[in-house]
Amino acid sequence: VQLQASGGGLVQPWGSLRLSCAASGRTYSRYVMGWFRQAPGKEREFVATISWGGGSTYYADSVKGRFTVSRDNAKNTAYLQMNYLKPEDTAVYYCGAGITIDDGYYYLSLKEYEYWGQGTLVTVSS
């Protein structure tokens, strides 16, 4: 599976962005999709995840209530809607895909994702 993340850019504090993650290749398999981010000098951290069926989601406390993860399996694409952005949200955002056999399960750990996109930079600054 190849993942292509897009939608990053420069945004002012309290602004919004929507990231997309398009999958190609072995898309007939079922995948959990996740978003992680990595700020300069820091380790990659979990942001949000969504089950294959889309009915189960989980968020990091730092983004809960501001970010929304979704997916459109017909388009093989996952999204991360980011609202009320803060300077501390500045990071490279990565999408990951992890194989699953369960429609309702999601993954929280980096190790559970077999495939990664190249990352898209989000900069929140005035």
C-alpha positions, 0 to 999 in steps of 0.5 A: 500500500502506498499512502500520499498525505496532503493538505498541510500548509501555513495557518494562523492560530485558531485557523483550520486545515484538512489533511488527506491521506490517499491510499493506492495499491493493495487497497482491497485489504482492510486497514485501520488508518491513523494520524501521527505527528512529529515536531522538530526535536521530538518523537513521533506521537499519536494524534488520531485513529479510525477503524476500517468501518469508520465507526470507532475513533480515538484521539490524543487528549491534546487534540480532542474536541478540535480534530476530527478523523474520518474516512471514505473507503470508496475513495481509499482516503482518510481525512484529518479535519483540524480546527482551532489550531495552536502553535503547538500543533506545528509538526509534520503529520504522517498517516499510517495504515495497519492491516486489520480483520476487525471492522471496529478496531483501531490502533494507538501504537506506531508499531501497529501500522505497516505502511506510512505516507511521506508526511505533510508539514503543518505550521501554525503561526501568526 
